[in-house]
Each structure stands twice: as C-alpha cells, then as structure tokens.
C-alpha cells in the first residue's frame, strides 16, 4: 500500500532538506552514491535506473514519483533546457511560483492542475 502524503506532512522538515542543500554524508544513500561516483545526478550514472533510485521513485511519496522521468529528461535535453521547462511548469498563469501539494495558486486563486 503506498505511503500517504499526510504521513510525510507530519514529519519534521529537517528529515530531508533536499539533495543540493544537505551536505551531511550518511544522511541519504542516494546522494552519497552519486557523490562517490563524482556525478551531478543519477541520470548520468551507467547503472541508472538502479534499485535505489527506482525504489525511491516508487515509495508512494507523490513528489518522489517523477524522479525517474525527470532524470531521464534531464539527460536527454540537458540541464539548462530542463531548468527552463521546470520554471514554466511550476508557474501559474499569473506568474506566481507554485509547488507540490498546492491545490490553488496562492496569489490569484486559480486551481492548480496536478499530475500525480
Ligand atoms: Zn496565479
């Protein structure tokens, strides 16, 4: 049974500050693995998609569920273009930034279409 988002919502934020922010070795096996290989992200790894990243993608947490897709796309189109697409994806028509789990724009109130 997939883990429900509400369970994660109650966890302390410091559980995972994100791949680029947490520099503590041992706090994330995926991050440690990527760093040990001298890579910038998993998509560049010869073993991609390995069990570790596949399990993470499929762990039931909504914002983990696009990891494999994103890493493939990142490798395919390059970091600059990928970041441009993310900028577009995570912006409301009114230009306000939007994020995971937000059901409507905090600025204009327009409902946010989610794809998970
Ligand atoms: Zn808006």
Boltz pocket constraint, residues with backbone or C-beta under 6 A from the ligand:
constraints:
  - pocket:
      binder: B
      contacts: [[A, 92], [A, 93], [A, 94], [A, 95], [A, 96], [A, 105], [A, 106], [A, 107], [A, 108], [A, 109], [A, 110]]
      max_distance: 6.0
